[in-house]
Amino acid sequence: MTEAGLEARCRVVATEHGLLFPKLHPFIIGTPDRVLMAPNGRYALVELKTLTGRLSPIQKALHAAWAKLGFVVYVIRTVDEFKALCKTLADER
């Protein structure tokens, strides 16, 4: 599956879970593709990659910098991984 195909399927899954999945328009190169938004301010930063796709050096550095500040960027490679993330966000109270 292509990254565009993965993104399209994930948008459908997010909608099925009642979540928002807007595309981020980065001001910084390496910013994650999208943010998954759930009720009560819960969210997940999401980078979509194919099974063989690789993070660029800039993406790795940015993800590491954000991790030091307590932010997690989820690298999603399959629809099943995305479904699990949606379920986790939707089920948190």
RODO-2510 file (C-alpha; in nm, 4 decimals, decimal comma):
residues 93
     n   res          X          Y          Z
     1     m     0,0000     0,0000     0,0000
     2     t     0,1210     0,3495    -0,0780
     3     e     0,1495     0,6202     0,1844
     4     a    -0,1399     0,8038     0,0177
     5     g    -0,3514     0,4871     0,0354
     6     l    -0,2644     0,4387     0,4015
     7     e    -0,3548     0,8000     0,4728
     8     a    -0,6921     0,7660     0,2977
     9     r    -0,7812     0,4487     0,4876
    10     c    -0,6732     0,6021     0,8188
    11     r    -0,8982     0,9042     0,7567
    12     v    -1,1939     0,6671     0,7220
    13     v    -1,1003     0,4771     1,0391
    14     a    -1,0678     0,8008     1,2359
    15     t    -1,4128     0,9105     1,1231
    16     e    -1,5583     0,5712     1,2202
    17     h    -1,4191     0,6245     1,5718
    18     g    -1,5604     0,9769     1,5898
    19     l    -1,2128     1,1302     1,5873
    20     l    -1,0653     1,4133     1,3816
    21     f    -0,7531     1,3522     1,1710
    22     p    -0,6502     1,6836     1,0135
    23     k    -0,3392     1,7228     0,8037
    24     l    -0,0721     1,9441     0,9546
    25     h     0,0698     2,2163     0,7343
    26     p     0,4188     2,2394     0,8753
    27     f     0,6246     2,5472     0,9286
    28     i     0,9128     2,3160     1,0166
    29     i     1,0413     2,0461     0,7797
    30     g     0,9949     1,7052     0,9405
    31     t     0,6693     1,7879     1,1196
    32     p     0,4361     1,4844     1,1447
    33     d     0,1784     1,4367     0,8689
    34     r    -0,1345     1,4592     1,0821
    35     v    -0,2735     1,4934     1,4315
    36     l    -0,5365     1,2498     1,5616
    37     m    -0,7760     1,4417     1,7866
    38     a    -1,0109     1,2907     2,0457
    39     p    -1,2524     1,4337     2,3036
    40     n    -1,1225     1,6049     2,6178
    41     g    -0,8109     1,7379     2,4472
    42     r    -0,6489     1,4010     2,3828
    43     y    -0,4383     1,3813     2,0697
    44     a    -0,1637     1,1898     1,8948
    45     l     0,0907     1,3236     1,6482
    46     v     0,1026     1,0808     1,3563
    47     e     0,3673     1,0203     1,0922
    48     l     0,2469     0,7820     0,8205
    49     k     0,4990     0,5548     0,6494
    50     t     0,4697     0,2493     0,4303
    51     l     0,6092    -0,0785     0,5590
    52     t     0,9346    -0,0017     0,3783
    53     g     0,9290     0,3762     0,4288
    54     r     1,1989     0,5380     0,6397
    55     l     1,2082     0,8466     0,8547
    56     s     1,4370     1,1144     0,7178
    57     p     1,7252     1,2335     0,9353
    58     i     1,5342     1,5593     0,9943
    59     q     1,2251     1,3660     1,1061
    60     k     1,4312     1,1522     1,3439
    61     a     1,5955     1,4595     1,4966
    62     l     1,2660     1,6449     1,5343
    63     h     1,0900     1,3443     1,6879
    64     a     1,3769     1,3068     1,9362
    65     a     1,3638     1,6763     2,0273
    66     w     0,9883     1,6582     2,0839
    67     a     1,0295     1,3400     2,2903
    68     k     1,2606     1,5305     2,5260
    69     l     0,9698     1,7695     2,5830
    70     g     0,7288     1,4829     2,6496
    71     f     0,5617     1,4625     2,3082
    72     v     0,5257     1,1318     2,1253
    73     v     0,5118     1,1001     1,7478
    74     y     0,3482     0,7735     1,6459
    75     v     0,4944     0,6260     1,3277
    76     i     0,2055     0,4331     1,1752
    77     r     0,2759     0,1779     0,9033
    78     t    -0,0484    -0,0219     0,8831
    79     v    -0,4204     0,0386     0,9167
    80     d    -0,4256    -0,2081     1,2093
    81     e    -0,1678     0,0032     1,3970
    82     f    -0,3827     0,3087     1,3343
    83     k    -0,6985     0,1303     1,4512
    84     a    -0,5244     0,0400     1,7770
    85     l    -0,4183     0,4030     1,8281
    86     c    -0,7749     0,5236     1,7593
    87     k    -0,9137     0,2720     2,0072
    88     t    -0,6643     0,3819     2,2727
    89     l    -0,7541     0,7495     2,2309
    90     a    -1,1286     0,6863     2,2061
    91     d    -1,1284     0,4617     2,5163
    92     e    -0,9258     0,6904     2,7455
    93     r    -1,1374     0,8663     3,0032
***
